[in-house]
Amino acid sequence: RERYGTAGRLHVRANVLSSNVICEIGLHGDSTESSHIEVKLDRTTGVGSIKLARVRKLNAINFEMWGEIPVAAAWLREQPETRVVVLFGSGQHFCVGIDISQFNSIYTEEECPARSRFKLLNEIKWMQACFSCLEELPMPVIAGVHGYCYGAAIDLITCCDLRYSTEDATFCVKEVDVGITADIGTLQRLPGIVGDGVARELALTARAFSGMEAKRIGLVTDALPTFEAMLLRVNAVAEEIASKSPLAVQGTKAVLLHKRDNTVAAGLDYVATRNMGLLISADLTEAMTAKMQKRRPMFAKL
């Protein structure tokens, strides 16, 4: 997908600093901007991060940036030390949604209308996949939101396992206000997070709501008074999860995702079959030994 900045067009730079690896991913051929996405991995704690870094455009997601998100996720997935991923935005806002200045390039009428629409179908599915890659990561993903979180940004954070925000963050399922039906995942995932009735009201009215309301309805686990406090909380939760058995953590995420899309009976069968193969492990032995020795367990990387 040449025009959307896939791996062939991306410049990747990795700097090895003691136990940490910092990988910056961006479309460096753009003279007006540097990286759209910055990726870091602390190999000591096992916490990786993806930072939206198109600051001058309030982290509005253009096509290059859209293509960089799965590249960043894939890089973290390939690192055996990665146990948790944190997603946040730089600058004044988390993300104001899709960069609407590029809307016209999504659809171009050709001589055959069916072919034009088939291409549009593929574009939409590609955009869906670029965000769904976060949900498909085997390790948990935690979103930290501040400032605006509009439109496609809601699609993005609903792909995450946990969400935190500042109290004054502003959320909005904005699509009906710009004349479209949300099609990147909000309408499929949001009802399972906040409930069907609340999701319908937010999507149909496109009204903005605060971080405090987001906490009340369950979109975020907690709303913190400042950006700094929110990042501290997110990193503390990430490090706590990263200290657990990666086999157990990734298994828990997989079972919860399976449960969301299946019946209780199917979920029980799935976890029984999964644990049949993975229950007896070195992690189980280490957890029990550490408890008896009254020390913190140390789990090997996967």
N, C-alpha and C positions, 0 to 999 in steps of 0.2 A: 504494500500500500504506500507507494512512493510519495504521494502528495500529503500523506498524513504523518510523515515522520516516523517510520518504523525503524527497526534496529539498523538497517543499512544506512540511514541518514543520521543516526545519533552518534554523538561524540561522548565517549565514556572515559573518565579519568579516575584512577584509583590511587590514593595516597596511603601508604602503610605507616601508621604512627603508633609505635609500641604495640599494644594489644588491639588497637582499633583500626578499622578500615573505613575510610570515607570515600564514597563513590558519588561523583556528580554526573548527572545525566541531563543533557540539554541539547537544543538545536543551536550549536555555536555558530552556525552560518548566518544567523539573524543578527544584523549589525546593531539593532536597537535593544536587544535583550541577551542575557547570558543564559544560564540554565533555567529551564521551566520547572524542573524537579531536582531536588537534592536528596540523596540517599546516604544514610549512615548506618553503620553497624558497630556497636560496642561488643567486641568479642569476649570481653570479661563478663558482662552481665547477660549477654544474649539478646539485648534489646536493639532492634533495628528501627529506623525511622524513615518516613517518606515525607518530605516537606514540599508543599506547593510554593513555588518561588517566582511566580510571574507578578511581582509586586506592583509594577507600574500599571498593570491592568487589573489590579485587585484580585489577582489569581483567577481571572476569567479563563475558562478552559477553551483553548483553541485546538485545532486538529493535531498540531505537533505535540502539544501537551497531553492530549488524549492518548496518543500513541506511546508516550513515554511512561505512562503509569504502569502498563503491564511489563515494560522493560525493567522498571525499578522493582516491581514485585517479583519478577523472575530472578533478578540478581540476588535479592534477599532469600528467596526460596532455595537457591543453589548453595548458599552458605550454610554448612552444617551447624554453625554456632547460633544461627537465628532461632530464637524461641518465641519472641513476641515482636509485633510490628506496631509502631505508633505513627499515626497520620495526623499532620497538622499543617497550618498555613502560615506563611511569613507575612510581615506587614500588618496593616490595620484590620484586615479581614481574612477569614478562613477561605472563602471562595464565593464570588457573586454569581456563579453559574456558568453556563456556556457563553462563549464569546459570540454574540448574535451578529457581529459584523461578518461572520463567515457562513451565515445561514444560506446565502444565495449559491454558494459553491457546493452545497450538499446535493442539490437536485438540478439537473440540466436536462431540458427536453430534447429528445432525439427524434429521428424520423419515425421510429417505432415506439409508441407510448408505453407498450408493455415492457420493453427493454429498459426504458428510463425508470420505470417503477420497480423493476427487478433490481436494478443497481441501487436504488434508494433503500430497498429492503435489505440489501447486503450492507449498506452503510450503517443502517440502524442496528443491525445485528452485531456489526463490528464494534460500534460504540458501546453496546450493552456488554459485550465480552471484555472490553477494556476496563470496565468498572467491576464486573463480576469476578475478575481475576483476584481481587482482594478477598472476596468471600471464599474463593477456591484455594487460597493459601492454606496449607495444613496447620499453620500456627495462628493464634488469635491476632486480630487487628483491632487496635483501640484508636478512636478518633478523638481529637481535642479541638473544640470549635470555639472561635472568638469572632466578634464582629458579624459580618453578614454570612449567612449560609443559605443561599437561594437556589432554587431550581435544580440544576444538575448536581449541585453540592449536596442536596438532600439524597439524590440517587447515590452519591458516593458514600456518604456516612451510613446509609442503611445497609451497605455491603459489609460494614464493620461489625465486629462482635460486641464491642462496648463503645459507648459514646459519653464524653464529658464536655461541659461547656462553661463559659463564663456566664454570670448572671445576666449581663447586658448583651449577650449574643442575640442576634435576630435571625429567626428561621422563617422560611417561606417556600411552600410548594407553588412555584410561581407560574407554571406552564399555562394555565387557562387564561392568565392575563396577557399572554403573548399569542394567544390563539391556537395553541397546540395541546394535544393530550400527552401527558408525561409518558415517555416510552423507554426509559433507560433503567427502570427498576423500582422507582418509588411506589407506584400503585400496586406492585406485587409484594414488596417487602414491608412497607410502612404499616399496613393493617395488622400484621403479625407482631409489631412492636408496640403500637399505641392503641390497638383495637380498631375494629372496622368502622364504628360510628365516628370516632375522632378523625381517623384517616380520611373518611369521606368529606367531613366538614372542612378540613384543612385543604384538601385537594380541590374541592368545588368552589370555595370562596377565595382561595389564594391569599388569605389574610396572613399578615406577619405576626409572629409570636416570639416571646422572649425566652431566654435561657431558663428563667424560673418556671415558666409554663411548660417548657420542654421537659423539665424535671418532673413536674406534676403529672404530665400525661405519660411519662415513661420513655420519651425519646432519648433522653440522656439519663445516666445513672445519678449524676450529681451536677450542680451548677455552683461554680466557685466565684468569689467576689472579684478576683483579678485574673489577668492572663497568666501571670507568674504563678499564682496559686493553682490555677488549673493545670499548668504544665507539671508542676511538682506532684500534683495528685495523679495525673496520668502516668508519669514516670515511676512513681511509687507502686502503682497497681501493676504496671508492666514488669517491673523488677520482681515483684512478689510472684507473679505468674511464671516468670522466667526461672525462678528458683525451684519450681516444681518439676516433677518427672515429665520430660517432653513426650514420652509415650502416653502418659495419662492425660496431659493437657490436649495434645492433638487428637487423641481418641475421644475426649469429651466434646471437643468442637465438632468432630465428624458425626458423633451420635446426635448432638443437638440439631445440626443441620438436617440430618436424615429424618429426625422426629418432626421437624417443621413441615415437611412435604409428604408425610406418610401417616398411617394410622398408628395408634398406640401398639397394637399387636405387631405390626410390621417393625416398629421401632424396637420393641423388646426382642424380637427375633434377630434383628440386626446387631444389637449390642451383645447378645448372647454369642452369636457367631463370631463377632469381632474379638470378644474376650476369650473365646475358646483358643484362639491362636496367639493372643498377646498378653493375657492376664499374668502368666508366669514369666517374669522377666528379671533382669539384673536390677531394674529400678525398684521392683517390689522388695527384693532382698535388701537393697541399700536403704530404702525407707524404713523397713522394720529394724534393721541393724542400728541405724542412726537414732531411732526412737529409744531403743534399749540402752544405747550409749549416751543418750541425752546430748546429742550434737545435731548440727544442721546437716541434712543429707546433701551429698554431692552426686549429681546425676551426669552420666556421660552424654556427650552430644550424639545426635542421631547420624 
